[in-house]
Amino acid sequence: MLVLTRKSDESIKLGDDITITIVEVKGNSVRIGIEAPSGLRIYRKELYEKIRDENFRASNLFMDEFTKINKALRSK
Amino acid sequence: MIKINTSRFGMLEVKEEKVIHFASGLVGLPDLNRFFIIDHKDTPLKWLQAVDDPDIAFIVVSPTLIVEDYSLNLDNSVKQFIKLENKDDLAVLVTMRVDGEDVIANFQGPIVINSRAMMGVQVVLDRPEKTYQEVV
């Protein structure tokens, strides 16, 4: 992993289109500003992983699961 | 017409205009850029079937069927990404799965679709309006 030291208000460029700016450092948290093309999806990593895992689990269901889900919705 | 030999539904033919384009795929599945929706007869459930992977299909449903007052605020960047200009063109779906005895809907990663442009994206919400896993 490339590790760089930056101070508040300093930035890093990733290629031509992406700029990451250290907005504020306070205790052990860092506020980060990201400028990137709108097509680039940006996530907090733990949320990304949560949704990714959820997608993997939800992407391979078959009819018995379908029946359970349908039944649960009907009982709403 | 696109012909797809799906693992659940056998050989299907889909009109090109029925294909929804996900430029960034779904989260964790960045290479699956084309999906289509199959209504499941006599149920409110639908299948979101990948064009480019016959095994991948999600059970999806409108979140309003689970939560009556469901609302979703989309960032402008998301609207731009799916070229959404008119709110009426927006369709929202949540994936569902079974976890033991529970039925779970993924409210934290709703799939939003511009049904006019047939473009979609999965949104990852920091704080979903409803809890992450709404147990039906």
Backbone of each chain as ProteinMPNN parsed JSONL, in Angstrom:
{"seq_chain_A": "MLVLTRKSDESIKLGDDITITIVEVKGNSVRIGIEAPSGLRIYRKELYEKIRDENFRASNLFMDEFTKINKALRSK", "coords_chain_A": {"N_chain_A": [[0.848, -1.197, 0.0], [0.533, 2.174, -0.843], [1.665, 4.778, 1.107], [1.042, 8.015, 2.182], [1.898, 11.12, 3.704], [-0.217, 13.695, 4.716], [-1.449, 17.022, 5.353], [-4.127, 18.939, 6.934], [-6.294, 20.37, 4.519], [-4.633, 19.708, 2.479], [-4.109, 17.766, -0.522], [-4.635, 14.8, -2.551], [-4.021, 13.517, -5.737], [-5.672, 11.192, -7.776], [-4.852, 9.936, -10.627], [-6.117, 11.939, -13.371], [-8.683, 12.749, -12.787], [-9.606, 12.48, -10.213], [-9.721, 13.821, -7.001], [-8.613, 13.804, -3.725], [-9.162, 15.236, -0.671], [-7.866, 16.218, 2.446], [-9.934, 17.292, 4.803], [-10.355, 17.87, 7.498], [-8.711, 17.145, 10.526], [-9.251, 15.435, 13.455], [-8.683, 14.352, 16.557], [-8.932, 10.884, 16.448], [-10.335, 10.845, 14.09], [-10.777, 11.578, 10.62], [-11.799, 13.943, 8.31], [-12.74, 13.662, 5.014], [-12.631, 14.933, 1.766], [-13.961, 14.246, -1.404], [-13.48, 14.542, -4.809], [-14.817, 13.465, -7.73], [-15.539, 11.862, -10.902], [-19.028, 11.664, -11.814], [-19.855, 9.154, -12.474], [-18.452, 7.39, -10.966], [-18.805, 5.224, -8.355], [-18.884, 5.806, -4.945], [-18.141, 4.56, -1.801], [-18.474, 4.037, 1.755], [-16.267, 1.721, 3.096], [-17.101, -0.401, 4.803], [-19.841, -0.391, 4.477], [-20.072, -0.907, 1.778], [-19.082, -3.524, 1.726], [-20.999, -4.825, 3.221], [-23.325, -4.567, 1.641], [-22.444, -5.797, -0.667], [-22.025, -8.443, 0.257], [-24.615, -9.017, 0.963], [-25.814, -8.917, -1.562], [-24.571, -11.119, -2.796], [-25.636, -13.194, -1.291], [-28.297, -12.909, -1.921], [-28.511, -13.433, -4.572], [-28.826, -15.9, -5.534], [-31.187, -17.483, -5.262], [-33.801, -19.93, -5.016], [-36.859, -21.668, -5.954], [-38.088, -22.603, -3.576], [-37.34, -20.776, -1.667], [-38.436, -18.553, -2.832], [-41.16, -19.115, -2.517], [-41.405, -18.967, 0.27], [-40.831, -16.237, 0.673], [-42.883, -15.046, -0.745], [-45.075, -15.907, 0.702], [-44.593, -14.639, 3.154], [-44.923, -11.976, 2.378], [-47.594, -11.931, 1.637], [-48.805, -12.269, 4.055], [-48.6, -9.86, 5.176]], "CA_chain_A": [[0.0, 0.0, 0.0], [1.236, 3.449, -0.853], [1.285, 5.589, 2.265], [1.516, 9.395, 2.058], [1.521, 11.985, 4.817], [-0.834, 14.936, 4.268], [-2.022, 17.843, 6.425], [-5.42, 19.529, 6.595], [-6.364, 21.179, 3.294], [-3.789, 19.165, 1.412], [-4.86, 16.826, -1.357], [-3.968, 13.763, -3.345], [-4.685, 13.272, -7.021], [-5.623, 9.849, -8.351], [-5.004, 10.226, -12.054], [-6.487, 13.318, -13.693], [-10.077, 13.085, -12.518], [-10.032, 12.26, -8.828], [-8.966, 14.541, -5.982], [-8.998, 13.498, -2.358], [-8.664, 16.321, 0.169], [-8.035, 16.096, 3.888], [-10.677, 18.491, 5.187], [-10.165, 18.163, 8.913], [-8.219, 16.034, 11.354], [-9.696, 15.707, 14.831], [-8.501, 13.1, 17.301], [-8.64, 9.787, 15.523], [-11.092, 10.842, 12.83], [-10.33, 12.434, 9.524], [-12.846, 14.238, 7.326], [-12.119, 13.582, 3.701], [-13.437, 15.39, 0.64], [-13.625, 13.509, -2.624], [-14.03, 15.022, -6.075], [-14.632, 12.385, -8.7], [-16.595, 11.849, -11.921], [-20.28, 11.19, -11.208], [-20.027, 7.726, -12.754], [-17.691, 6.58, -10.024], [-19.546, 5.005, -7.128], [-17.991, 5.926, -3.781], [-18.812, 3.974, -0.64], [-17.728, 3.65, 2.946], [-15.921, 0.332, 2.785], [-17.878, -1.393, 5.55], [-21.175, -0.465, 3.868], [-19.87, -1.586, 0.501], [-18.933, -4.963, 1.973], [-22.288, -5.312, 3.694], [-24.249, -4.693, 0.511], [-21.872, -6.816, -1.555], [-22.332, -9.759, 0.823], [-26.077, -9.17, 0.854], [-26.084, -9.248, -2.968], [-24.16, -12.497, -3.079], [-26.594, -14.107, -0.676], [-29.636, -12.771, -2.507], [-28.477, -13.581, -6.03], [-28.884, -17.298, -5.96], [-32.323, -18.11, -4.583], [-34.623, -20.775, -5.873], [-38.306, -21.565, -5.788], [-38.584, -22.787, -2.207], [-37.169, -19.476, -1.014], [-39.446, -17.681, -3.431], [-42.436, -19.424, -1.879], [-41.35, -18.398, 1.625], [-40.899, -14.774, 0.594], [-44.23, -14.708, -1.193], [-45.968, -16.153, 1.833], [-44.357, -13.576, 4.132], [-45.517, -10.739, 1.876], [-49.041, -12.095, 1.669], [-49.313, -12.171, 5.426], [-48.461, -8.464, 5.62]], "C_chain_A": [[0.884, 1.247, 0.0], [0.758, 4.278, 0.346], [1.898, 6.978, 2.111], [1.11, 10.154, 3.316], [0.975, 13.3, 4.25], [-1.359, 15.697, 5.479], [-3.412, 18.317, 6.006], [-5.279, 20.429, 5.384], [-5.4, 20.72, 2.207], [-4.539, 18.032, 0.7], [-3.962, 15.78, -1.989], [-4.735, 13.639, -4.652], [-4.559, 11.797, -7.366], [-5.886, 10.027, -9.842], [-5.428, 11.665, -12.251], [-7.817, 13.732, -13.075], [-10.465, 13.059, -11.048], [-9.118, 13.019, -7.872], [-9.514, 14.192, -4.606], [-8.352, 14.539, -1.448], [-8.893, 15.996, 1.644], [-8.684, 17.388, 4.364], [-10.361, 18.875, 6.629], [-9.629, 16.922, 9.634], [-8.55, 16.363, 12.8], [-9.597, 14.411, 15.61], [-8.168, 11.979, 16.34], [-9.587, 9.738, 14.335], [-10.599, 11.89, 11.865], [-11.525, 12.679, 8.622], [-12.187, 14.37, 5.969], [-13.096, 14.085, 2.655], [-12.987, 14.663, -0.613], [-14.282, 14.189, -3.82], [-13.743, 13.957, -7.117], [-15.737, 12.454, -9.74], [-17.855, 11.192, -11.364], [-20.498, 9.7, -11.458], [-19.33, 6.825, -11.759], [-18.473, 6.446, -8.732], [-18.561, 5.032, -5.96], [-18.749, 5.44, -2.549], [-17.895, 3.998, 0.559], [-17.5, 2.147, 2.83], [-16.805, -0.68, 3.516], [-19.291, -1.515, 4.995], [-21.117, -1.196, 2.541], [-19.853, -3.099, 0.723], [-20.255, -5.595, 2.429], [-23.25, -5.563, 2.519], [-23.739, -5.734, -0.482], [-22.226, -8.223, -1.045], [-23.83, -10.06, 0.719], [-26.45, -9.56, -0.58], [-25.71, -10.686, -3.28], [-25.182, -13.485, -2.511], [-27.944, -14.087, -1.389], [-29.679, -13.153, -3.979], [-28.697, -15.015, -6.484], [-29.987, -18.066, -5.228], [-33.122, -18.959, -5.569], [-36.062, -20.798, -5.383], [-38.782, -21.768, -4.354], [-38.422, -21.498, -1.404], [-38.195, -18.469, -1.541], [-40.792, -17.879, -2.729], [-42.504, -18.838, -0.473], [-41.533, -16.882, 1.607], [-42.309, -14.34, 0.212], [-45.237, -14.859, -0.058], [-45.835, -15.033, 2.871], [-45.002, -12.265, 3.679], [-47.042, -10.787, 1.925], [-49.615, -11.874, 3.058], [-49.173, -10.757, 5.971], [-49.815, -7.804, 5.71]], "O_chain_A": [[1.853, 1.343, 0.753], [-0.445, 4.442, 0.548], [3.109, 7.116, 1.933], [0.083, 9.851, 3.922], [1.615, 13.939, 3.414], [-1.676, 15.099, 6.507], [-3.824, 18.121, 4.862], [-4.293, 21.15, 5.233], [-5.368, 21.302, 1.123], [-5.466, 17.432, 1.245], [-2.734, 15.863, -1.966], [-5.966, 13.655, -4.66], [-3.479, 11.216, -7.262], [-7.025, 10.244, -10.257], [-5.143, 12.521, -11.414], [-8.061, 14.919, -12.859], [-11.527, 13.556, -10.674], [-7.896, 12.879, -7.924], [-10.717, 14.275, -4.357], [-7.132, 14.702, -1.457], [-9.974, 15.557, 2.035], [-8.063, 18.45, 4.334], [-10.131, 20.043, 6.941], [-10.056, 15.798, 9.368], [-8.186, 17.422, 13.31], [-10.348, 13.47, 15.351], [-7.253, 12.091, 15.524], [-9.655, 8.725, 13.639], [-10.079, 12.938, 12.249], [-12.195, 11.733, 8.209], [-11.206, 15.095, 5.801], [-14.266, 13.701, 2.66], [-11.793, 14.487, -0.855], [-15.496, 14.387, -3.84], [-12.593, 13.593, -7.36], [-16.781, 13.053, -9.48], [-17.773, 10.277, -10.544], [-21.249, 9.055, -10.727], [-19.591, 5.622, -11.715], [-18.773, 7.447, -8.081], [-17.531, 4.36, -5.991], [-19.874, 5.871, -2.296], [-16.673, 3.981, 0.409], [-18.418, 1.392, 2.508], [-17.213, -1.688, 2.939], [-19.883, -2.594, 5.028], [-21.993, -1.999, 2.216], [-20.516, -3.853, 0.011], [-20.581, -6.728, 2.075], [-23.889, -6.611, 2.421], [-24.531, -6.471, -1.07], [-22.668, -9.079, -1.812], [-24.247, -11.182, 0.431], [-27.298, -10.427, -0.791], [-26.457, -11.392, -3.958], [-25.544, -14.471, -3.153], [-28.643, -15.098, -1.456], [-30.754, -13.195, -4.578], [-28.747, -15.299, -7.681], [-29.76, -19.136, -4.662], [-33.112, -18.729, -6.778], [-36.435, -20.031, -4.496], [-39.778, -21.168, -3.949], [-39.261, -21.17, -0.566], [-38.739, -17.655, -0.795], [-41.472, -16.91, -2.391], [-43.526, -18.283, -0.07], [-42.28, -16.319, 2.406], [-42.855, -13.39, 0.774], [-46.135, -14.034, 0.108], [-46.833, -14.542, 3.399], [-45.56, -11.53, 4.493], [-47.692, -9.785, 2.224], [-50.727, -11.374, 3.23], [-49.58, -10.483, 7.099], [-49.908, -6.629, 6.065]]}, "seq_chain_B": "MIKINTSRFGMLEVKEEKVIHFASGLVGLPDLNRFFIIDHKDTPLKWLQAVDDPDIAFIVVSPTLIVEDYSLNLDNSVKQFIKLENKDDLAVLVTMRVDGEDVIANFQGPIVINSRAMMGVQVVLDRPEKTYQEVV", "coords_chain_B": {"N_chain_B": [[-33.872, -9.046, -30.375], [-32.761, -10.768, -27.483], [-31.305, -13.797, -26.648], [-31.411, -15.878, -23.853], [-30.184, -18.427, -21.905], [-31.41, -19.219, -19.091], [-30.735, -20.325, -15.711], [-32.884, -20.812, -14.04], [-35.283, -20.335, -15.41], [-35.148, -21.432, -17.869], [-34.815, -21.252, -21.458], [-34.972, -17.956, -22.522], [-36.387, -15.256, -24.36], [-35.638, -11.954, -24.852], [-36.704, -8.695, -25.431], [-34.699, -6.117, -26.732], [-35.296, -3.537, -25.78], [-36.312, -4.028, -23.308], [-34.272, -4.436, -21.64], [-32.401, -3.464, -18.847], [-29.923, -1.144, -18.189], [-27.088, -1.268, -16.251], [-24.631, 0.65, -15.57], [-22.515, 0.554, -13.773], [-22.779, -1.96, -12.825], [-23.982, -4.155, -10.198], [-23.505, -3.774, -6.651], [-20.49, -5.257, -5.849], [-20.757, -6.85, -8.009], [-19.599, -5.866, -10.513], [-19.386, -6.364, -13.214], [-21.723, -7.181, -14.259], [-23.804, -5.833, -16.259], [-26.222, -5.746, -17.491], [-29.609, -6.288, -17.045], [-32.86, -7.809, -16.729], [-36.395, -7.633, -16.046], [-38.529, -10.019, -14.678], [-41.824, -10.631, -14.305], [-43.419, -12.327, -11.679], [-45.855, -14.634, -12.0], [-49.096, -14.037, -10.674], [-48.162, -12.994, -8.265], [-46.761, -10.329, -6.245], [-44.123, -10.256, -6.599], [-40.978, -9.99, -8.307], [-38.473, -11.112, -10.591], [-35.124, -10.192, -10.93], [-33.201, -10.621, -13.443], [-29.951, -11.442, -14.495], [-28.494, -10.642, -17.611], [-26.053, -11.491, -18.512], [-25.182, -13.529, -16.934], [-26.336, -16.584, -16.407], [-27.015, -17.756, -13.995], [-27.517, -15.831, -12.115], [-30.005, -14.239, -10.437], [-32.186, -12.033, -8.87], [-34.658, -11.9, -6.313], [-37.0, -9.469, -6.303], [-38.811, -6.614, -5.077], [-41.259, -4.017, -4.909], [-40.511, -1.541, -2.55], [-42.644, -0.306, -1.309], [-44.536, -2.181, -0.888], [-43.843, -3.343, 1.424], [-43.292, -1.369, 3.248], [-45.465, 1.082, 3.808], [-45.236, 3.912, 3.744], [-42.916, 4.415, 2.344], [-40.025, 6.219, 1.421], [-37.507, 7.744, -0.59], [-34.627, 9.553, -0.753], [-32.813, 10.743, -3.345], [-29.442, 11.377, -4.213], [-28.155, 14.059, -6.237], [-26.073, 13.173, -7.846], [-26.638, 10.517, -8.236], [-29.056, 10.682, -9.604], [-28.142, 11.938, -11.92], [-26.504, 9.932, -12.838], [-28.217, 7.919, -13.706], [-29.563, 9.36, -15.502], [-31.944, 10.615, -14.731], [-34.696, 12.591, -15.115], [-37.316, 13.088, -14.69], [-39.406, 12.572, -12.022], [-41.449, 10.71, -12.185], [-40.487, 8.685, -13.714], [-39.026, 7.106, -12.136], [-38.251, 4.014, -10.702], [-38.207, 1.942, -7.864], [-36.635, -0.785, -6.332], [-36.299, -3.428, -3.98], [-34.051, -5.985, -2.949], [-34.746, -9.331, -1.914], [-34.414, -11.902, 0.532], [-34.042, -15.111, 2.139], [-33.426, -15.893, 5.496], [-32.791, -18.294, 7.48], [-35.575, -18.58, 9.436], [-36.427, -16.131, 8.834], [-37.57, -13.547, 6.643], [-36.023, -11.301, 4.587], [-35.555, -7.975, 3.561], [-33.542, -5.91, 1.583], [-33.053, -2.908, 2.536], [-31.048, -1.128, 2.669], [-29.553, -1.095, 0.414], [-31.033, -0.172, -2.02], [-32.32, -0.718, -5.333], [-32.33, 1.44, -7.967], [-34.136, 2.628, -10.733], [-34.285, 4.194, -13.847], [-37.003, 4.185, -15.619], [-37.666, 5.106, -18.081], [-35.296, 5.712, -19.506], [-34.18, 3.305, -19.128], [-32.087, 2.747, -17.373], [-30.094, 1.809, -14.624], [-29.087, 1.688, -11.122], [-27.494, 0.543, -8.145], [-28.042, 1.84, -5.035], [-26.162, 2.797, -2.227], [-27.06, 3.34, 0.961], [-26.214, 5.542, 3.599], [-27.629, 5.933, 5.947], [-30.329, 4.236, 6.027], [-33.762, 5.012, 5.329], [-35.452, 3.208, 6.329], [-34.767, 0.42, 8.478], [-31.803, -1.496, 7.925], [-32.157, -4.276, 7.42], [-35.172, -5.144, 6.895], [-37.312, -7.092, 8.509], [-39.731, -9.01, 7.227]], "CA_chain_B": [[-34.124, -10.042, -29.334], [-31.599, -11.408, -26.884], [-31.656, -15.131, -26.152], [-30.65, -16.203, -22.65], [-30.533, -19.718, -21.317], [-31.29, -18.981, -17.649], [-30.735, -21.587, -14.964], [-34.171, -21.027, -13.379], [-36.47, -20.181, -16.26], [-34.882, -22.01, -19.183], [-34.463, -20.322, -22.539], [-35.859, -16.793, -22.603], [-36.073, -14.251, -25.373], [-35.944, -10.638, -24.285], [-36.548, -7.572, -26.361], [-33.603, -5.205, -26.382], [-35.792, -2.378, -25.016], [-36.67, -4.449, -21.955], [-33.037, -4.635, -20.884], [-32.017, -2.315, -18.025], [-28.464, -1.048, -18.212], [-26.431, -0.87, -15.006], [-23.283, 0.974, -16.049], [-21.518, 0.113, -12.79], [-23.199, -3.254, -12.298], [-24.493, -4.051, -8.841], [-22.38, -3.737, -5.704], [-19.82, -6.556, -5.805], [-20.947, -7.512, -9.302], [-19.44, -4.719, -11.41], [-19.375, -6.738, -14.631], [-23.072, -7.522, -14.722], [-24.308, -4.519, -16.641], [-27.528, -5.826, -18.144], [-30.593, -7.106, -16.332], [-34.25, -7.569, -17.114], [-37.336, -7.97, -14.981], [-39.531, -11.034, -14.983], [-42.923, -10.635, -13.334], [-43.773, -13.692, -11.301], [-47.301, -14.764, -12.14], [-49.979, -14.053, -9.5], [-47.512, -12.503, -7.052], [-46.173, -8.987, -6.452], [-42.668, -10.408, -6.691], [-40.361, -10.029, -9.63], [-37.081, -11.565, -10.642], [-34.205, -9.34, -11.679], [-32.319, -11.638, -14.022], [-28.789, -10.93, -15.233], [-28.389, -11.101, -18.997], [-24.737, -12.047, -18.809], [-24.875, -14.665, -16.066], [-27.626, -17.288, -16.324], [-27.289, -18.195, -12.622], [-27.778, -14.716, -11.199], [-31.309, -13.579, -10.472], [-32.615, -11.578, -7.541], [-36.08, -11.682, -6.073], [-37.131, -8.05, -5.957], [-40.183, -6.161, -4.842], [-41.354, -2.59, -4.593], [-40.465, -1.373, -1.087], [-43.932, 0.171, -0.79], [-45.333, -3.337, -0.487], [-43.425, -3.726, 2.774], [-43.403, -0.165, 4.063], [-46.41, 1.9, 3.052], [-44.811, 5.299, 3.549], [-41.514, 4.394, 1.915], [-39.547, 7.314, 0.57], [-36.081, 7.632, -0.84], [-34.051, 10.781, -1.295], [-31.655, 10.416, -4.182], [-28.464, 12.428, -4.503], [-28.117, 14.481, -7.632], [-25.116, 12.378, -8.612], [-27.33, 9.282, -8.622], [-30.013, 11.061, -10.656], [-27.367, 12.15, -13.158], [-25.933, 8.663, -13.275], [-29.231, 7.173, -14.461], [-30.198, 10.355, -16.381], [-33.327, 10.783, -14.285], [-35.145, 13.98, -15.172], [-38.69, 13.156, -14.243], [-39.632, 11.656, -10.892], [-42.376, 9.642, -12.56], [-39.767, 7.599, -14.395], [-38.217, 6.375, -11.159], [-38.746, 2.789, -10.069], [-37.312, 1.479, -6.801], [-36.823, -2.187, -5.973], [-35.372, -3.957, -2.977], [-33.862, -7.429, -3.064], [-35.239, -10.077, -0.762], [-33.856, -13.248, 0.692], [-34.482, -15.846, 3.318], [-32.335, -16.178, 6.419], [-33.44, -19.18, 8.455], [-37.024, -18.401, 9.426], [-36.737, -14.74, 8.523], [-37.534, -13.024, 5.28], [-35.295, -10.052, 4.751], [-35.454, -7.101, 2.397], [-32.355, -5.056, 1.698], [-33.421, -1.496, 2.412], [-29.866, -0.254, 2.661], [-29.002, -1.044, -0.945], [-32.117, -0.255, -2.995], [-31.979, -0.618, -6.751], [-33.153, 2.486, -8.557], [-34.171, 2.461, -12.19], [-34.974, 5.152, -14.699], [-37.721, 3.249, -16.484], [-37.714, 5.658, -19.433], [-33.978, 5.509, -20.142], [-33.785, 1.914, -18.84], [-30.778, 2.759, -16.725], [-30.262, 1.556, -13.198], [-27.909, 1.651, -10.246], [-27.79, 0.194, -6.757], [-27.621, 2.917, -4.152], [-25.808, 2.364, -0.869], [-27.462, 4.431, 1.841], [-25.543, 5.595, 4.894], [-28.674, 5.704, 6.948], [-31.569, 4.001, 5.294], [-34.965, 5.53, 5.971], [-35.899, 2.049, 7.113], [-33.599, -0.342, 8.92], [-31.074, -2.218, 6.892], [-32.847, -5.506, 7.079], [-36.543, -5.133, 7.37], [-37.836, -8.446, 8.541], [-41.142, -8.917, 6.816]], "C_chain_B": [[-32.819, -10.626, -28.811], [-32.071, -12.77, -26.348], [-30.779, -15.466, -24.952], [-31.124, -17.545, -22.111], [-30.349, -19.633, -19.8], [-31.358, -20.302, -16.886], [-32.08, -21.852, -14.291], [-35.338, -21.127, -14.341], [-36.281, -20.765, -17.651], [-34.558, -20.935, -20.208], [-35.478, -19.187, -22.6], [-35.413, -15.903, -23.753], [-36.539, -12.911, -24.823], [-35.729, -9.575, -25.345], [-35.476, -6.627, -25.828], [-34.107, -4.057, -25.495], [-36.256, -2.739, -23.6], [-35.44, -4.605, -21.058], [-32.68, -3.34, -20.14], [-30.495, -2.308, -17.921], [-27.934, -0.495, -16.889], [-24.97, -0.612, -15.342], [-22.207, 0.519, -15.066], [-21.876, -1.242, -12.182], [-23.945, -3.093, -10.987], [-23.293, -4.121, -7.908], [-21.785, -5.15, -5.581], [-19.933, -7.345, -7.095], [-20.785, -6.475, -10.419], [-19.535, -5.072, -12.895], [-20.747, -7.144, -15.153], [-23.807, -6.216, -15.007], [-25.695, -4.547, -17.281], [-28.431, -6.787, -17.364], [-31.953, -6.911, -16.996], [-35.161, -8.123, -16.028], [-38.34, -8.993, -15.488], [-40.603, -10.939, -13.906], [-43.242, -12.081, -12.981], [-45.284, -13.776, -11.194], [-48.014, -14.808, -10.778], [-49.299, -13.648, -8.191], [-47.017, -11.078, -7.32], [-44.657, -9.067, -6.641], [-42.204, -10.446, -8.14], [-38.973, -10.639, -9.488], [-36.291, -10.551, -11.448], [-33.094, -10.271, -12.183], [-31.163, -10.963, -14.759], [-28.796, -11.49, -16.649], [-27.111, -11.916, -19.172], [-24.282, -13.125, -17.825], [-26.181, -15.422, -15.809], [-28.001, -17.691, -14.905], [-27.775, -17.067, -11.722], [-29.146, -14.095, -11.445], [-31.689, -13.234, -9.039], [-34.136, -11.579, -7.481], [-36.223, -10.248, -5.591], [-38.601, -7.682, -5.824], [-40.156, -4.66, -4.63], [-41.349, -2.419, -3.074], [-41.791, -0.914, -0.494], [-44.852, -0.985, -0.4], [-45.011, -3.778, 0.941], [-43.632, -2.564, 3.733], [-44.267, 0.833, 3.286], [-45.889, 3.299, 2.741], [-43.345, 5.386, 3.112], [-41.181, 5.639, 1.097], [-38.039, 7.214, 0.486], [-35.609, 8.956, -1.426], [-32.787, 10.433, -2.076], [-30.739, 11.617, -4.34], [-28.549, 12.818, -5.972], [-27.177, 13.627, -8.473], [-25.751, 11.056, -9.068], [-28.314, 9.575, -9.754], [-29.297, 11.261, -11.988], [-26.899, 10.822, -13.727], [-26.945, 7.856, -14.089], [-30.07, 8.127, -15.33], [-31.676, 10.574, -16.03], [-33.701, 12.263, -14.303], [-36.53, 14.132, -14.567], [-38.923, 12.101, -13.156], [-40.528, 10.47, -11.255], [-41.688, 8.458, -13.226], [-39.0, 6.714, -13.412], [-38.942, 5.127, -10.64], [-37.718, 2.349, -9.033], [-37.661, 0.027, -6.48], [-35.874, -2.536, -4.843], [-35.258, -5.471, -3.181], [-34.348, -8.095, -1.784], [-34.538, -11.422, -0.69], [-34.395, -13.867, 1.976], [-33.263, -16.103, 4.18], [-32.937, -17.009, 7.552], [-34.948, -19.029, 8.347], [-37.431, -17.0, 8.975], [-36.713, -14.47, 7.022], [-37.033, -11.59, 5.37], [-35.303, -9.261, 3.445], [-34.28, -6.156, 2.614], [-32.719, -3.598, 1.435], [-32.207, -0.576, 2.37], [-29.256, -0.117, 1.268], [-30.095, -1.148, -1.995], [-31.602, -0.107, -4.43], [-32.911, 0.406, -7.369], [-33.009, 2.445, -10.071], [-34.892, 3.65, -12.813], [-35.685, 4.323, -15.779], [-37.92, 3.806, -17.892], [-36.403, 5.374, -20.171], [-33.491, 4.063, -19.986], [-32.349, 1.849, -18.326], [-30.979, 2.57, -15.234], [-28.95, 1.59, -12.446], [-28.375, 1.189, -8.863], [-27.206, 1.268, -5.869], [-27.231, 2.304, -2.801], [-26.094, 3.532, 0.063], [-26.663, 4.382, 3.133], [-26.524, 5.251, 6.005], [-29.976, 5.488, 6.198], [-32.75, 4.546, 6.08], [-35.613, 4.425, 6.803], [-34.647, 1.252, 7.478], [-33.049, -1.181, 7.785], [-31.794, -3.484, 6.47], [-34.224, -5.468, 7.713], [-37.05, -6.557, 7.352], [-39.334, -8.367, 8.276], [-42.027, -9.647, 7.815]], "O_chain_B": [[-31.902, -10.935, -29.573], [-33.102, -12.867, -25.682], [-29.555, -15.353, -25.018], [-32.317, -17.759, -21.894], [-29.274, -19.935, -19.281], [-31.958, -21.271, -17.351], [-32.395, -23.005, -13.995], [-36.27, -21.903, -14.124], [-37.146, -20.614, -18.514], [-34.088, -19.85, -19.866], [-36.682, -19.417, -22.713], [-34.228, -15.812, -24.073], [-37.681, -12.758, -24.389], [-34.721, -9.558, -26.051], [-35.376, -6.382, -24.625], [-33.416, -3.651, -24.56], [-36.555, -1.857, -22.794], [-35.563, -4.874, -19.863], [-32.66, -2.26, -20.731], [-29.868, -3.32, -17.609], [-28.293, 0.606, -16.472], [-24.165, -1.542, -15.394], [-21.111, 0.141, -15.478], [-21.335, -1.624, -11.144], [-24.479, -2.023, -10.696], [-22.193, -4.483, -8.326], [-22.488, -6.106, -5.253], [-19.289, -8.38, -7.26], [-21.72, -6.233, -11.183], [-19.738, -4.195, -13.735], [-20.913, -7.418, -16.342], [-24.357, -5.584, -14.105], [-26.272, -3.5, -17.576], [-28.065, -7.925, -17.071], [-32.158, -5.95, -17.739], [-34.763, -8.955, -15.212], [-38.917, -8.854, -16.567], [-40.32, -11.144, -12.726], [-43.325, -12.946, -13.853], [-45.906, -13.076, -10.396], [-47.594, -15.515, -9.862], [-49.821, -13.938, -7.115], [-46.872, -10.67, -8.473], [-43.996, -8.044, -6.822], [-42.92, -10.866, -9.049], [-38.391, -10.67, -8.404], [-36.726, -10.105, -12.509], [-32.185, -10.647, -11.444], [-31.366, -10.036, -15.543], [-29.072, -12.672, -16.857], [-27.095, -12.911, -19.897], [-23.139, -13.578, -17.876], [-27.038, -14.942, -15.066], [-29.173, -17.944, -14.626], [-28.379, -17.32, -10.68], [-29.413, -13.514, -12.497], [-31.531, -14.042, -8.124], [-34.811, -11.296, -8.47], [-35.631, -9.862, -4.582], [-39.491, -8.334, -6.37], [-39.139, -4.102, -4.218], [-42.113, -3.091, -2.381], [-42.037, -1.111, 0.696], [-45.826, -0.794, 0.328], [-45.79, -4.486, 1.58], [-44.08, -2.739, 4.866], [-43.858, 1.356, 2.25], [-46.067, 3.811, 1.636], [-42.632, 6.322, 3.474], [-41.935, 6.053, 0.216], [-37.382, 6.671, 1.375], [-36.114, 9.421, -2.448], [-31.825, 9.898, -1.527], [-31.199, 12.736, -4.571], [-28.953, 12.03, -6.826], [-27.431, 13.381, -9.652], [-25.441, 10.545, -10.144], [-28.401, 8.828, -10.728], [-29.766, 10.821, -13.038], [-26.899, 10.614, -14.941], [-26.574, 7.184, -15.051], [-31.135, 7.76, -15.825], [-32.53, 10.701, -16.907], [-33.104, 13.078, -13.6], [-36.869, 15.173, -14.004], [-38.67, 10.912, -13.35], [-40.388, 9.376, -10.709], [-42.243, 7.362, -13.291], [-38.404, 5.709, -13.798], [-40.091, 5.191, -10.203], [-36.514, 2.377, -9.287], [-38.833, -0.335, -6.372], [-34.769, -1.998, -4.761], [-36.227, -6.142, -3.535], [-34.355, -7.488, -0.712], [-34.129, -11.996, -1.7], [-35.093, -13.233, 2.767], [-32.202, -16.481, 3.682], [-33.53, -16.458, 8.48], [-35.535, -19.312, 7.303], [-38.61, -16.716, 8.762], [-35.955, -15.07, 6.26], [-37.557, -10.778, 6.133], [-35.084, -9.813, 2.367], [-34.066, -5.666, 3.723], [-32.7, -3.119, 0.301], [-32.327, 0.612, 2.07], [-28.542, 0.842, 0.977], [-30.107, -2.094, -2.781], [-30.588, 0.542, -4.686], [-34.133, 0.264, -7.306], [-31.919, 2.254, -10.611], [-35.965, 4.054, -12.363], [-35.061, 3.829, -16.718], [-38.3, 3.068, -18.801], [-36.397, 4.87, -21.295], [-32.522, 3.649, -20.623], [-31.532, 1.039, -18.763], [-31.922, 3.106, -14.651], [-27.866, 1.531, -13.025], [-29.518, 1.426, -8.472], [-26.015, 1.57, -5.942], [-27.903, 1.4, -2.305], [-25.458, 4.582, -0.027], [-26.455, 3.309, 3.7], [-26.273, 4.405, 6.863], [-30.638, 6.441, 5.788], [-32.755, 4.548, 7.311], [-36.234, 4.679, 7.835], [-33.599, 1.404, 6.851], [-33.744, -1.518, 6.827], [-32.008, -3.719, 5.281], [-34.398, -5.726, 8.904], [-37.199, -7.157, 6.288], [-40.086, -7.734, 9.017], [-43.246, -9.685, 7.648]]}, "name": "protein", "num_of_chains": 2, "seq": "MLVLTRKSDESIKLGDDITITIVEVKGNSVRIGIEAPSGLRIYRKELYEKIRDENFRASNLFMDEFTKINKALRSKMIKINTSRFGMLEVKEEKVIHFASGLVGLPDLNRFFIIDHKDTPLKWLQAVDDPDIAFIVVSPTLIVEDYSLNLDNSVKQFIKLENKDDLAVLVTMRVDGEDVIANFQGPIVINSRAMMGVQVVLDRPEKTYQEVV"}
